[in-house]
Amino acid sequence: MRIVAVADTHTFEADLGVIPAGDVFVHAGDLLRGGSLAELAPVAAWIRSLPHRHKIVVAGNHDACFETRRAAAKACALLEGVTYLQDSGVTLDGVRFWGSPWQPAYNDWAFNLPRGAPLAAKWAEIPDALDVLITHGPPQGHGDRGPVEGREGCEDLRRRVREVEPLLHLFGHIHQDGGVTREGATTFANVTTWECERGATVLDVDLATRAVVGVVVPPRVSPRR
């Protein structure tokens, strides 16, 4: 299965140009900027226009309408084969996906939860039998170096990923640390586009061999910056 993944497009999706071909298109959150339904409509139309056979969307901290007006946002996005995951899963061509939008609280954004027990309770919902995990925010230690010193990822998310050991964990949120890393049986991919200055990430997942291969992994920081 070829997965084409992006995050943090923030309504600049037209700047991405042609999206690479693949079996599944994944948007790992922050489709929007202000988070309104009016912003969502053209972004959802763009996603629906893509030729990929399957499309998965997970919300991010800028996608407030999915938290405050979830039914209306899903009605806008879930047309013509787009699957929205919020603490839920789907199996596509035998590959088991799970998606969750939460991240450690920062400012007054959507899908914020305090570190510790509240976030750990969300991660406890991630099933043990899983191939691809999609979260908006990163786990601690992978793709989580932001503009200030230190790591911004969630410790409890990393702990749960170590327990579940999915083949692939996709996320965004931290614009400055896009790329692919590995730990144990899991490949981690921060698929941020840094507001579409960084291209889509393309990965091949082979269930038979339990292998994940990075086909296209854009540079960590856009050369234009």
Backbone as a ProteinNet text record, in pm:
[ID]
protein_1_A
[PRIMARY]
MRIVAVADTHTFEADLGVIPAGDVFVHAGDLLRGGSLAELAPVAAWIRSLPHRHKIVVAGNHDACFETRRAAAKACALLEGVTYLQDSGVTLDGVRFWGSPWQPAYNDWAFNLPRGAPLAAKWAEIPDALDVLITHGPPQGHGDRGPVEGREGCEDLRRRVREVEPLLHLFGHIHQDGGVTREGATTFANVTTWECERGATVLDVDLATRAVVGVVVPPRVSPRR
[TERTIARY]
84.7	0	88.5	61.6	133.7	48.8	107.4	40.2	104.6	21.7	65.5	9.8	97.9	53.2	101	12.1	44.3	-15.1	29.8	-29.7	5.4	-69.5	-38.8	-42.2	-141.8	-155	-218	-300.6	-350.3	-413.4	-486.8	-559.9	-468.5	-339.9	-249.5	-231.5	-327.1	-310.4	-280.1	-324.9	-296.9	-147.1	-71	73.2	147.1	80.8	145.9	164.4	88	96.7	36.3	91.7	40.3	77.1	-22.7	-0.5	42.9	148.3	192.8	82.6	89.9	-7.6	13.6	-93.8	-85.8	-221.3	-223.9	-348.4	-432.6	-365.7	-435.3	-374.4	-458.8	-417.7	-455.1	-359.8	-383.6	-352.9	-447.8	-421.5	-422.6	-306.6	-290.7	-316.1	-404.2	-452.2	-395.4	-469	-445.6	-466.4	-587.4	-631.7	-655.6	-693.8	-747.6	-654.9	-696.5	-623.6	-710.2	-825	-914.2	-1007.8	-1029.8	-1108.8	-1256.8	-1299.4	-1442.4	-1489.8	-1621.4	-1680.6	-1660.6	-1661.8	-1639.6	-1501	-1400.5	-1267.1	-1262.5	-1340	-1334.5	-1387.9	-1490.1	-1557.4	-1461	-1377.5	-1287.2	-1177.7	-1133.5	-1031.2	-1087.7	-1210.9	-1275.4	-1294.5	-1328.9	-1344.6	-1212.6	-1103.1	-970.5	-939.1	-964.5	-937.5	-1022.6	-1149.3	-1237	-1193	-1125.3	-1082.6	-960.4	-891.3	-770.5	-806.2	-720.9	-754.8	-732.9	-679.2	-648.6	-775.9	-766.7	-883.9	-942.4	-855.9	-899.4	-841.1	-918	-872.3	-911	-814.9	-837.9	-801.1	-886.7	-862.3	-867.7	-768.2	-769.1	-756.5	-833.8	-830.7	-707	-678.8	-569.1	-613.8	-519.7	-554	-610.4	-589.2	-648.2	-784.9	-830.3	-953.8	-1070.2	-1099.1	-1195.2	-1334.4	-1374.3	-1510.7	-1534.9	-1430.1	-1447.5	-1472.2	-1436.3	-1462.5	-1592.4	-1618.1	-1734.7	-1859.2	-1840.2	-1953	-1923.5	-1899.6	-1848.1	-1938.7	-2068.3	-2159.6	-2156.1	-2157.8	-2156	-2022.6	-1912.7	-1780.9	-1768.4	-1815.9	-1810.4	-1897	-2012.6	-2100.1	-2031.3	-1949.6	-1878.9	-1763.8	-1691.7	-1570.5	-1595.7	-1698.1	-1716.4	-1806.3	-1766	-1838.8	-1744.7	-1798.6	-1724.5	-1597.5	-1613.5	-1504.8	-1399.5	-1429	-1335.6	-1373.8	-1279.1	-1303.5	-1243.6	-1325.5	-1278.5	-1263.4	-1145.1	-1117.8	-1096.1	-1174.1	-1157.8	-1172.8	-1059.8	-1058.8	-1138.4	-1107.6	-1178	-1086.1	-1131.5	-1046.9	-1120.9	-1042.7	-1097.7	-995	-1042.8	-955	-971.5	-860.3	-861.1	-766.3	-818.9	-737.8	-654.2	-714	-648.2	-556.5	-534.2	-447.4	-534.9	-500.8	-580.4	-527.2	-613.1	-579.4	-654	-592.7	-659.3	-616.4	-711.6	-678.6	-729.1	-651	-687.9	-629.9	-708.6	-664.8	-597.5	-589.7	-552.1	-402	-367.9	-227.6	-219.4	-98.7	-82.8	-128.9	-200.5	-262.2	-159.4	-193.9	-110.9	-202.6	-203.3	-292.9	-437.8	-522.8	-665.9	-706	-636.7	-663	-761.5	-801.1	-891.2	-814.8	-889.6	-837.9	-716.9	-723	-621	-658.5	-563.5	-583.6	-455.8	-469.6	-349.7	-266.8	-136.9	-49.8	-86.1	-53.6	-84.7	-212.5	-291.6	-406.9	-506.3	-543.1	-641.3	-594	-468.3	-417.7	-395.5	-346.4	-323.6	-452.8	-564.7	-693.7	-731.8	-699.5	-726.2	-638.1	-511	-420.3	-453.6	-514.7	-555	-660.2	-731.2	-831.8	-769.1	-641.7	-574.8	-570.3	-621	-628.1	-491.5	-481.5	-355.7	-328.3	-432.4	-417.8	-426.3	-311.7	-307.5	-187.6	-206	-96.4	-47.7	-140.9	-104.6	-179.3	-104.8	-160.6	-143	-249.1	-243.9	-285.7	-197.1	-231.5	-189.6	-248.6	-200.6	-66.6	-56.1	66.2	164.1	292.3	394.3	408.4	466.5	508.9	640.9	670.8	799.2	914.9	1010.2	1130.6	1133.2	1023.4	1018.3	948.6	1020.9	961.6	900.2	957.1	892.6	981.9	1084.6	1169.3	1113.9	1065.6	1005.3	1102.2	1050	1136.1	1210.8	1175	1246	1315.8	1412.4	1490.5	1402.8	1434.7	1359.6	1264.9	1195.6	1102	960	868	730.4	631.7	679.1	589.1	533.9	435.7	363.8	429	467.7	531.2	435.7	310.2	214	180.5	182.6	161.3	276.8	399.4	514.1	504.4	462	449.2	347.3	234.3	131.1	177.8	249.8	301	398.4	479.4	571	495	379.5	298.6	233	177.9	101.5	193.5	302.6	397	331.1	264.1	214.2	332.3	307.6	413	451.3	351.2	372.6	292.2	355.3	287.5	306.7	195.7	194.5	144.9	206.1	162.7	220.2	185.8	238.2	258.3	196.7	187.3	315.4	430.5	557.8	618.1	609.5	646.9	796.2	877.7	1022.7	1091.9	1018.8	1086.9	1026.9	994	944.5	1050.8	1006.6	1100.9	1059.1	1143.6	1114.5	1221.2	1177	1265.8	1210.6	1288.7	1244.7	1283.7	1198.2	1226	1157.3	1233.8	1176.1	1108.8	984.3	910.6	835.6	844.8	762.4	844	791.6	843.5	759.1	825.1	757.5	778.3	671.1	682.1	608.1	684.8	625.2	604.2	477.7	444.9	401.4	443.1	410.2	453.9	375	414.6	465.3	464.6	504.4	429.6	296.2	206.9	239.4	265.5	280.5	409.9	509.3	642.9	723.9	674.8	737.9	637.3	683.1	593.6	533.9	451.4	390.1	494.8	470.5	554.6	488.5	567.3	514.2	585.6	506	561.2	488.5	563	505.7	500.5	383.8	363.5	335.2	415.3	399.3	368	243.1	203.9	272.1	298	358.1	497.9	575.6	713.4	727.3	619.1	618.8	721.2	729.3	827.6	758.3	823.6	781.1	899.1	877.6	983.4	945.6	1035.6	1014.6	1045.3	943.3	960.9	997.9	923.9	953.8	948.2	1062.8	1068.7	1132.7	1051.9	1106.6	1205.2	1292.1	1386.6	1314.1	1383.2	1324.2	1268.8	1344.2	1300.9	1306.7	1203.3	1197.2	1322.1	1379.6	1495.8	1466.2	1335.4	1302.1	1313.2	1331.6	1339.7	1485.3
-119.1	0	124.6	215.7	343.4	451.5	515	619.4	753.2	850.3	986.6	1074.7	1138.2	1203.9	1348.1	1433.4	1574	1614.7	1728.5	1791.4	1939.9	2019.1	2161.7	2239	2208.8	2283	2420.8	2436.6	2567.8	2650.3	2586	2646.1	2686.8	2652.9	2683.8	2563.8	2473.5	2346.7	2364.7	2473.2	2495.2	2507.3	2551.1	2567.3	2434.1	2324.6	2194	2143.5	2197.1	2149.4	2011	1930.7	1796.2	1704.9	1637.4	1544.3	1409.7	1348.1	1219.7	1114.3	1022.5	913.5	816.8	746.8	647.6	583.3	489.9	419.8	495.3	557.2	625.7	763.8	866.3	1001.8	1027	1074	1102.3	1248.2	1316.4	1451.2	1440.4	1466	1446.7	1573	1658.3	1769.5	1905.3	2008.1	2147.5	2170.7	2134.4	2170	2320.2	2382.3	2517.5	2613.2	2740	2841.6	2887.2	2948.8	2993.8	2886.2	2781.9	2668.7	2673.8	2757.8	2773.6	2677.2	2656.7	2576.6	2641.5	2774.8	2844.1	2813.1	2804.7	2765.5	2620.6	2535.8	2392.8	2358	2428.3	2389.8	2376	2476.7	2459.5	2356.9	2342.3	2241.6	2101.9	2080.9	1951.3	1921.7	2023.7	2004.2	1963.8	2023.9	1986.7	1840.2	1798	1659.7	1564.2	1598.1	1512	1503.8	1606.9	1609.1	1521.7	1480.2	1400.7	1262.3	1202.8	1076	952.2	967	852	774.6	643.5	558.7	575.3	594.4	615.1	745.7	814.6	940	940.1	975.4	980.1	1118.7	1174.2	1304.4	1289.6	1346.7	1363.4	1512.7	1565.4	1709.1	1746.1	1877.4	1930	2048.3	2112.8	2219.6	2344.1	2358.7	2471.6	2437.3	2315.8	2269.3	2268.3	2384.9	2394.8	2346.7	2362.2	2323.7	2174.6	2092.2	1949.8	1920	2015	1997.9	2065	2186.5	2262.7	2235.9	2196.2	2167.7	2039.1	1933.8	1809.9	1753.9	1748.8	1690.2	1768.8	1901.6	1984.3	1971.2	1966.5	1952.5	1818.3	1712.4	1580.2	1575.5	1641	1642.9	1712.3	1812.9	1885.8	1802.3	1732.4	1662.2	1518.7	1455	1312.2	1285.9	1335	1310.5	1243.4	1155.9	1094.2	1024.5	941.6	853.4	909.5	1017.7	1071.9	1019.1	958.6	902.5	993.9	1040.8	1123.4	1035	1038.6	957.9	1048.3	1022.8	1093.4	990.4	942.3	832.1	714.6	683.3	576.7	519.2	406.9	339	294.6	250.1	197.4	99.9	-4.3	-98.9	-81.5	-55.7	-33.8	-134.3	-216.9	-317.3	-399.8	-430.8	-513.3	-439.9	-309.9	-229.8	-157.2	-173.7	-117.9	19.5	121.7	260.4	302.4	392.4	457.1	603.1	695	836.7	908.3	1007.8	1086.6	1227.1	1332.1	1469.7	1538.7	1475.7	1545.2	1573.9	1677.9	1708.7	1784.2	1789.8	1863.3	2007.4	2054.7	2187.3	2296.6	2386.5	2502.4	2612.4	2725.1	2836	2786.8	2858.3	2827.5	2761.6	2649.7	2582.9	2468.1	2409.3	2293.5	2167.1	2070.9	1937.8	1945.3	2038.7	2052.3	1969.4	1899.7	1831.6	1845.3	1851.8	1858.8	1731.7	1747.4	1631.2	1547	1420.5	1331.9	1254.1	1236.9	1146.6	1176.8	1303.8	1327.3	1277.8	1306.6	1257.7	1107.4	1055.5	910.7	834	889.4	822.7	814.8	919.1	915.6	811.3	807.7	712.5	569.3	550.5	415.2	357	444.6	398	340.9	369.8	315.5	163.7	90.9	-55.3	-121.2	-238.3	-313.8	-365.7	-405.1	-458	-341.8	-296.2	-173	-174.8	-121	-110	33.9	128.7	268.7	356.6	430	526	665.6	746.4	885.3	973.9	1059.6	1161.1	1296.1	1403.5	1533.7	1566.7	1547	1580	1463.7	1492.1	1387.2	1324.2	1205.3	1148.6	1214.1	1208.2	1262.3	1186.6	1262.7	1202.4	1178.9	1205.6	1182.9	1300.5	1372.3	1481.8	1589.9	1613.5	1705.1	1819.2	1851.7	1966	2091.4	2184.5	2306.2	2422.3	2545.6	2663.3	2697.2	2637.1	2660.9	2531.9	2543.8	2428	2326.1	2200.5	2094	2025	1924.5	1845.5	1872.9	1875.7	1915.1	1799.7	1680.3	1566.9	1515.2	1426.4	1373.5	1243.7	1243.7	1125.9	1006.7	1032.5	922.7	863.1	944.9	891.7	799.6	840.8	754.6	622.6	628.7	507.2	411.5	467.1	381.3	325.1	403.9	353.4	239.1	249.1	139.3	11.8	27.9	-88.8	-151.5	-67.2	-115.1	-158.4	-84.1	-108.1	-113.4	-5.7	-2.5	-0.3	-43	-34.3	110.3	199.3	337.1	430.3	538.4	644.6	774.5	829.1	954.4	1067.6	1185.9	1302.3	1427.4	1543.6	1671.6	1764	1883.5	1978.3	2058.1	1992.2	2062.6	2087.4	2210.8	2244.3	2227.9	2246.8	2253.3	2117.6	2007.4	1878.7	1768.1	1800.2	1698.4	1595.5	1472	1367.5	1232.8	1133.7	995.4	945.2	881.4	818.3	679.2	598.9	463.7	430.5	352.7	301.3	166	63.2	-69.8	-108.7	-156.3	-201.7	-90.1	33.3	143.1	245.9	284.9	399.5	521.3	630.5	755.2	855.2	922.6	1020.3	1147.6	1255.5	1387.8	1438.2	1442.2	1470.7	1615.6	1703.4	1844.7	1898	1990.1	2059.3	2200.9	2238.6	2374.9	2475.9	2469.1	2554.9	2545	2421.1	2384.3	2434.6	2466.5	2490.6	2361	2257.5	2125.3	2030	1942	1858.3	1742.9	1666.3	1548.1	1440.1	1359.3	1244.1	1119.2	1034.3	913.4	792.7	696.9	577.4	453.8	346.9	217.3	128.5	69.6	-21.3	-160.6	-258.1	-396.6	-482.5	-527	-608.2	-744.2	-797.7	-931.4	-934.2	-830.9	-825.7	-737.6	-669.7	-576	-464.9	-419.4	-317.3	-186.4	-75.4	57.9	123	168.2	228.5	371.8	465.2	603.6	624.9	647.7	668	812.6	905.5	1048.6	1106.1	1152.6	1217.5	1354.4	1461.1	1594.8	1636.3	1733.3	1782.6	1833	1826.5	1863.6	2006.1	2099	2237.8	2278.1	2350.1	2389.9	2466.5	2434.6	2509.1	2655.5	2692.2	2832.3	2914.8	2849.9	2926.1	2945.3
0	0	0	-90.8	-94	-26.5	75.8	152.7	119.2	84.3	55.9	167.1	245.5	367.6	375.7	430.2	454.3	588.5	638.2	756.7	751.8	827.3	844.6	713.1	630.8	505.5	528	630.7	674.7	562.4	472.6	359.9	243.5	248.7	138.2	44.9	43.5	-28.5	-177.3	-236.9	-379.8	-406.4	-306.2	-322.7	-327.7	-293.2	-298.1	-441	-532.8	-669.9	-684.1	-773.1	-798.6	-682.6	-626.9	-517.2	-576.3	-521.7	-576.6	-574.4	-667.6	-675.1	-558.9	-522.5	-416.3	-394	-300.7	-268.7	-167.1	-68.2	40.7	59.5	58.8	93.2	238.2	317.9	459.1	487.2	552.5	605.1	756.3	818	962.1	1042.8	994.2	1075.6	1040.7	1086.4	1052.1	903.7	859.7	726.5	716.3	830.1	831.6	905.3	911.3	988.7	1104.8	1075.1	1181.7	1231.9	1151.3	1197.1	1167.8	1073.8	1046.2	938.7	934.6	828.2	691.7	687.8	560.6	505.3	593.9	549	504	572.4	544.3	405.9	360	235.9	117.2	86.7	-28.8	-3.3	121.1	151.3	131.1	178.1	158.8	10.6	-66.3	-210.8	-274.1	-228.7	-280	-249.3	-125.8	-88.9	-172	-189.6	-268.6	-414.7	-463.2	-603.4	-628.9	-524.8	-543	-595.2	-676.9	-741.5	-655.8	-535.3	-451.5	-417.2	-418.7	-398.8	-258.8	-159.6	-21.5	29.7	115.2	175.2	322.3	408.5	552.6	603.6	689.5	751.1	902.6	970.8	1115.6	1141.8	1234.3	1262.5	1343.7	1346.8	1427.2	1509.7	1574.1	1667.6	1599.2	1468.3	1394.9	1335.2	1354.4	1289.3	1387.9	1444.4	1554.7	1517.2	1392.8	1355.8	1376.7	1370.5	1395	1543.2	1629.7	1772.4	1814.8	1764.7	1808.9	1725.2	1597.7	1508.4	1431.6	1505.8	1448.1	1339.5	1363.4	1265.1	1133.8	1144.6	1023.9	950.8	1026.5	964.3	895	958.5	896.5	771.6	776.6	659.4	542.7	574.7	469.7	414	502.6	461	417.4	474.4	450.9	331.1	219	96.1	-2.8	-82.9	-192.5	-144.3	-40.6	-3.2	89.2	161.1	259.9	397.9	468.7	600.7	706.7	799.8	910.6	1033.7	1094.8	1213.1	1334.4	1437.3	1565.4	1676	1725.6	1822.5	1766	1641.9	1571.8	1464.4	1406	1309.6	1185.6	1088.3	964.5	906.7	840.7	772.2	622.8	553.5	409.1	344.9	258.7	188.7	286.5	401.3	500.8	596.4	574.7	661.3	763.7	891.7	1000.6	1041.4	1027	1061.3	1187.4	1264.3	1377.6	1379.3	1403.7	1404	1527.3	1573.7	1691.3	1679.1	1710.7	1687.1	1806.1	1922.1	2044.8	2052.3	2131	2158.9	2292.1	2351	2477.3	2463.5	2564.9	2561	2536.1	2443.7	2413	2361.7	2431.1	2397.4	2392.3	2322.7	2323.7	2192	2157.7	2032.3	2050.5	1938.8	1942.2	1982.3	2034	2068	2161.9	2255.7	2359.3	2480.7	2539.1	2666.5	2749.2	2882.5	2966.5	2954.2	2970.1	2976.8	3099	3091.4	3202.5	3177.7	3282	3277.4	3164.9	3137.3	3030.3	2892.9	2858	2729.4	2732.2	2843.9	2853.5	2832.6	2879.2	2861.1	2713.4	2636.7	2492.3	2424.4	2461.6	2397.5	2437.3	2551	2591.5	2497.6	2424.6	2328.9	2202.3	2177.9	2059.6	2072.2	1975	1987.2	1975	2033.7	2027.1	1886.5	1814.3	1678.4	1579.9	1533.1	1455.4	1361.9	1241.4	1145.7	1129	1113.2	1091.9	1191.7	1272.5	1366.9	1308.9	1315.1	1270.4	1386.1	1432.2	1530.9	1475.4	1528.1	1480.9	1544.9	1675	1744.7	1750.2	1770.7	1773.8	1911.8	1915.2	2042.3	2083.7	2209.8	2254	2187.9	2137.1	2083.9	1934.8	1865.8	1721.5	1654	1567.6	1491.9	1577.7	1697.2	1792	1837.5	1757.9	1791.9	1725.5	1807.8	1757.9	1755	1755.8	1744	1872.2	1984.2	2109.3	2151.3	2240.6	2282.8	2354.8	2336.6	2401.2	2305.1	2355.9	2275.4	2319.6	2223.3	2250.7	2242	2207.5	2191.2	2323.3	2311.2	2426.7	2476	2603.7	2662.7	2667.5	2701.4	2712.1	2576.6	2471.8	2337.1	2299.2	2328.1	2296.4	2373	2497.9	2577.7	2515.5	2470.6	2410.7	2276.2	2198	2071.3	2095	2196.9	2229.1	2265.2	2329.5	2366	2243.4	2156.4	2041.3	1926.5	1907.8	1799.8	1661.7	1620.9	1482.3	1385.8	1263.4	1162.1	1134	1134.7	1093.6	1181.6	1226.6	1301.1	1224.3	1173.1	1099	1188	1174.8	1252.4	1187.6	1241.5	1196.3	1314.9	1308.6	1420	1441.9	1448.2	1466.2	1328.2	1283	1146.1	1119.7	1222.3	1202.9	1199.2	1219.2	1237.1	1151	1026.3	935	901.8	876.8	841.3	896.3	874.8	912.6	1009.3	1117.2	1214	1244.5	1313.7	1348.6	1491.7	1556.2	1689.7	1702.9	1727.6	1736.5	1606.6	1617.2	1499.5	1428.4	1479.3	1428.6	1351.4	1235	1160	1194.2	1230.6	1265.6	1153.2	1111.3	1002.9	1039.4	1060.1	1071.6	929.6	886.6	746.8	727.2	818.8	805.2	669.5	616.2	493.3	521.9	648.6	687.1	599.5	607.1	528.7	379.6	335.5	195.1	131.6	212.5	159.3	155.8	221.6	221.1	155.4	70.4	-7.2	71.6	4.2	63.4	88.6	191.1	223	166.2	102.4	39.9	100.2	151.5	214.2	165.2	146.6	111.1	234.4	259.6	372.5	317.3	359.6	315.4	436.9	448	563	562.9	445.9	436.9	496.9	470.3	520.5	643.9	682.2	795	771.9	648.7	612.2	575.6	610.7	568.4	497.8	375.4	295.3	262.6	292.6	255.9	108.8	27.7	-116.6	-145.7	-85.3	-95.6	45.8	95	226.4	205	200.7	175.4	284.7	254.3	355.7	479.4	591.1	721	719.4	665.1	654.8	509.1	463.8	324.3	282.9	164.9	116.7	94	81.7	57.5	185	299.1	424.4	463.6
[MASK]
+++++++++++++++++++++++++++++++++++++++++++++++++++++++++++++++++++++++++++++++++++++++++++++++++++++++++++++++++++++++++++++++++++++++++++++++++++++++++++++++++++++++++++++++++++++++++++++++++++++++++++++++++++++++++++++++++

